[in-house]
Amino acid sequence: MASFNFQKCMDEKEYHASLEEMRVEMARVVKKLQKEARKKQTFELVLDEKQVAGSGKIRHHEFDKVALSLRNRLPTFLYGPSGSGKSKMAEQIAEMLKLPYYSISVSYQTSVGTLLGYMDAQGHYVRSLLREAYEHGGVFCIDEIDAGNQNVIMCLNAVTNQDVVGFPDGMVKKHKDFIAIATANTKGDGSDLQYSGRERIDAALLARFVKIKIDYDEDMERKLIEKSPYVDEIMEYIQEKRKKTAADANCLWTPRQTVFIAKLAQDVGLEKAIQIVGEEKV
């Protein structure tokens, strides 16, 4: 930091010049410290109970992050393993926002007409779920978007990025409460050993979405079976199987298997339920 010798500042002009030099230097140091403090600052993305009212008791630990994105009407892309709760979260947030919820599961047979609607043989426009959400408001979930024909999926570029879109019967203005959400098992980079039927998603389309990874939430998973007398035993078994089969390209241990075991255990006991779901031999 700059300093000066008071003994040499005999006249008032030199004295004030030295003070100004110190002031400028102090301002520079403070600005630098503030910038460093902002880098270290963290923000907790948590919604209060009033804000998440109607979303249900059991929520994924990434719920607040996704809800904040959708509350701001941002197109959102959720990717993660099968059964991690992506589609359920979209439905819960639509309920929280008090908006209609529309969902289609994409496959390679999904057509542009399925998404945008089409004109029938009599010249009448047949509406689609996407059209309903786009024109009248609502959360539209494109489930497993990476399983579809990407030449067809590209029509979503306009839907996610423009305020007016051409449908088969004419131009339609986007409703202020239209929200697009897409789910996928991959990050959009194509198939892998576990999800071999997935397509690579165009980077221009992905850039239109806020991308959020959704992994398994074992606390939520535990709540799904909290009424079972075997909660600890089931969770221990599932966690162990996940570790052992992590490298198995054709084996997934999702919360669905957890619920299957808990339900079967009510009738046949824990050991038999594990044998059935886990394909274990006695």
C-alpha positions in Angstrom: 0.0 0.0 0.0 1.3 3.5 -0.8 2.7 5.6 2.1 4.2 9.0 2.5 6.4 10.9 4.9 4.5 13.5 6.8 7.6 15.5 7.4 8.0 16.2 3.7 4.4 17.2 3.3 5.1 20.8 4.4 2.7 22.6 2.1 -1.0 22.0 1.9 -1.0 21.0 -1.8 1.5 18.2 -1.3 -0.4 17.0 1.8 -3.7 16.7 -0.1 -2.1 15.0 -3.1 -0.7 12.4 -0.7 -4.1 11.8 0.8 -5.7 11.4 -2.6 -3.0 8.8 -3.5 -3.8 6.9 -0.4 -7.5 7.1 -1.1 -7.1 5.7 -4.6 -4.9 2.9 -3.3 -7.3 2.0 -0.6 -10.2 1.9 -3.0 -8.3 -0.4 -5.3 -7.5 -2.8 -2.4 -11.1 -2.8 -1.2 -12.4 -3.6 -4.7 -9.9 -6.5 -5.0 -11.0 -7.9 -1.6 -14.7 -7.7 -2.5 -14.0 -9.5 -5.8 -12.2 -12.3 -4.0 -15.0 -12.5 -1.4 -17.7 -12.9 -4.2 -15.7 -15.8 -5.6 -15.9 -17.6 -2.3 -19.5 -16.8 -1.6 -22.0 -19.7 -1.9 -25.7 -19.6 -2.4 -28.1 -22.2 -0.9 -30.9 -22.9 -3.4 -33.7 -23.8 -1.0 -37.4 -23.1 -1.3 -39.6 -22.7 1.8 -42.6 -24.9 2.4 -45.0 -22.3 1.1 -43.2 -22.1 -2.2 -43.2 -25.9 -2.7 -46.8 -26.4 -1.5 -48.6 -29.1 -3.4 -45.4 -30.8 -4.6 -45.8 -33.8 -2.3 -44.1 -35.1 0.8 -41.3 -37.0 -1.0 -39.0 -34.8 -3.0 -35.6 -35.3 -4.7 -32.6 -33.5 -3.2 -32.3 -31.6 -6.5 -36.0 -30.5 -6.4 -35.3 -26.9 -5.4 -32.7 -26.4 -8.1 -35.1 -27.7 -10.8 -38.0 -25.8 -9.4 -36.1 -22.5 -9.4 -35.3 -23.0 -13.1 -38.9 -23.9 -14.0 -40.4 -21.1 -11.9 -38.4 -18.7 -14.1 -39.9 -20.4 -17.2 -36.5 -21.6 -18.4 -36.4 -24.7 -20.7 -34.8 -27.4 -18.5 -33.0 -30.6 -19.4 -32.8 -33.3 -16.7 -30.4 -36.1 -17.3 -29.4 -39.1 -15.2 -29.9 -42.8 -14.7 -33.2 -44.6 -15.2 -35.5 -44.4 -12.2 -33.8 -41.4 -10.6 -37.1 -39.4 -10.5 -36.7 -37.0 -13.4 -40.3 -37.3 -14.8 -41.8 -37.4 -11.3 -40.1 -34.2 -10.4 -41.4 -32.5 -13.5 -45.0 -33.6 -12.5 -44.5 -32.4 -8.9 -43.2 -29.0 -10.0 -46.1 -28.5 -12.4 -48.4 -29.2 -9.4 -46.5 -26.8 -7.3 -46.8 -24.1 -10.0 -50.5 -24.9 -10.4 -50.1 -25.5 -14.1 -51.4 -28.3 -16.3 -48.9 -31.1 -16.9 -48.4 -32.7 -20.3 -46.0 -35.5 -21.1 -45.0 -37.7 -24.0 -42.5 -40.5 -24.1 -40.3 -40.1 -27.2 -39.2 -43.1 -29.3 -37.8 -43.4 -32.8 -41.3 -43.6 -34.2 -42.3 -40.2 -32.7 -43.1 -37.9 -35.6 -43.3 -34.1 -36.1 -47.1 -34.6 -36.2 -47.0 -36.1 -32.7 -45.2 -33.0 -31.5 -46.8 -30.2 -33.5 -50.1 -31.8 -34.5 -51.2 -32.4 -38.1 -53.9 -31.7 -40.7 -56.2 -34.7 -41.3 -57.7 -35.9 -44.6 -60.6 -33.5 -44.3 -58.3 -30.5 -43.7 -59.0 -30.3 -40.0 -56.1 -29.6 -37.6 -55.5 -32.3 -35.0 -54.1 -30.7 -31.9 -51.1 -32.1 -29.9 -50.3 -32.0 -26.2 -47.4 -29.7 -27.1 -49.8 -27.3 -28.8 -52.1 -27.3 -25.8 -49.2 -26.4 -23.5 -47.7 -23.9 -25.9 -50.9 -22.0 -26.6 -52.7 -22.2 -23.2 -49.9 -22.6 -20.8 -48.5 -25.6 -18.9 -45.5 -27.8 -18.3 -44.7 -29.9 -21.3 -42.3 -32.8 -20.5 -40.5 -34.5 -23.4 -39.6 -37.8 -21.7 -36.5 -39.6 -22.9 -35.7 -37.1 -25.6 -32.4 -38.9 -26.4 -34.4 -42.0 -27.6 -36.1 -40.1 -30.5 -35.2 -39.4 -34.1 -33.1 -36.2 -33.8 -34.3 -34.9 -37.2 -37.8 -34.8 -35.7 -36.6 -33.5 -32.3 -35.0 -30.5 -34.1 -38.4 -29.0 -34.5 -38.2 -28.1 -30.8 -35.5 -25.5 -31.5 -38.2 -23.0 -32.3 -40.6 -24.1 -29.6 -38.0 -23.5 -26.8 -36.5 -20.3 -28.2 -39.2 -18.3 -30.0 -42.3 -16.4 -28.8 -44.2 -17.3 -32.0 -44.1 -20.7 -33.7 -45.5 -22.1 -36.9 -47.9 -25.0 -36.4 -49.6 -26.8 -39.3 -52.7 -24.5 -39.0 -50.8 -21.3 -38.7 -48.6 -19.1 -36.4 -49.2 -19.4 -32.7 -48.1 -17.1 -29.9 -46.4 -18.7 -26.9 -48.3 -18.5 -23.6 -46.5 -16.8 -20.8 -46.8 -19.9 -18.6 -45.5 -22.4 -21.2 -42.5 -24.4 -19.8 -40.5 -27.0 -21.7 -38.7 -29.7 -19.8 -36.8 -32.6 -21.3 -35.5 -35.8 -19.6 -32.8 -38.2 -20.8 -30.7 -41.0 -19.5 -27.6 -39.6 -21.2 -26.2 -36.1 -21.3 -27.0 -35.9 -24.9 -23.7 -37.2 -26.1 -25.0 -40.5 -27.6 -25.4 -44.1 -26.6 -23.2 -45.9 -24.2 -23.1 -49.5 -22.9 -26.1 -49.1 -20.6 -28.2 -46.9 -22.8 -27.4 -48.4 -26.2 -30.4 -47.0 -28.1 -29.8 -43.4 -27.4 -29.1 -40.7 -30.0 -26.7 -37.8 -29.9 -28.6 -34.6 -29.3 -27.8 -31.6 -31.5 -25.7 -29.1 -29.5 -27.8 -26.1 -30.7 -30.9 -27.7 -29.2 -29.1 -28.6 -25.9 -27.8 -25.0 -25.6 -31.5 -23.8 -25.3 -31.9 -25.7 -22.0 -30.6 -25.4 -18.5 -28.9 -28.7 -17.9 -29.2 -30.4 -14.5 -27.9 -33.8 -13.5 -30.3 -36.0 -11.5 -28.7 -38.9 -9.8 -30.2 -41.4 -7.3 -31.3 -39.8 -4.0 -31.1 -42.6 -1.4 -32.8 -40.5 1.2 -35.8 -40.1 -1.0 -35.6 -43.8 -1.9 -35.7 -44.7 1.8 -38.9 -42.6 2.2 -40.6 -44.5 -0.6 -40.4 -47.7 1.5 -40.6 -46.1 5.0 -43.6 -48.2 5.9 -41.8 -51.4 5.3 -40.5 -53.2 8.4 -37.4 -54.1 6.4 -36.2 -50.5 5.4 -32.6 -50.8 6.6 -32.2 -54.3 5.2 -33.6 -53.4 1.8 -31.5 -50.3 1.5 -28.3 -52.1 2.5 -29.0 -54.8 -0.1 -29.7 -52.3 -2.9 -26.6 -50.2 -2.1 -24.4 -53.2 -2.1 -25.9 -54.4 -5.4 -25.3 -51.0 -6.9 -21.6 -51.0 -6.0 -21.1 -54.5 -7.4 -23.0 -53.9 -10.7 -21.7 -50.4 -11.3 -19.6 -51.7 -14.2 -22.2 -54.1 -15.5 -23.4 -52.6 -18.8 -26.8 -54.3 -18.7 -27.8 -54.1 -15.1 -29.4 -51.2 -13.2 -30.5 -51.1 -9.5 -33.0 -48.2 -9.4 -35.5 -47.1 -6.8 -38.0 -49.2 -8.7 -36.3 -52.4 -7.6 -36.3 -51.0 -4.1 -40.0 -50.6 -4.2 -40.5 -54.0 -5.8 -38.7 -55.7 -3.0 -40.6 -53.8 -0.3 -44.0 -54.6 -1.8 -43.2 -58.3 -2.3 -41.8 -58.6 1.2 -45.2 -57.9 2.6 -46.5 -61.2 1.1 -43.5 -63.5 1.0 -41.0 -62.0 3.4 -37.7 -60.2 2.8 -35.5 -63.1 1.8 -37.9 -64.5 -0.8 -38.6 -61.0 -2.2 -34.8 -60.4 -2.6 -34.5 -63.7 -4.4 -37.3 -62.9 -6.8 -36.3 -59.3 -7.7 -32.6 -59.9 -7.5 -32.8 -63.2 -9.5 -30.9 -64.7 -6.6 -30.7 -68.5 -6.1 -31.6 -70.0 -2.7 
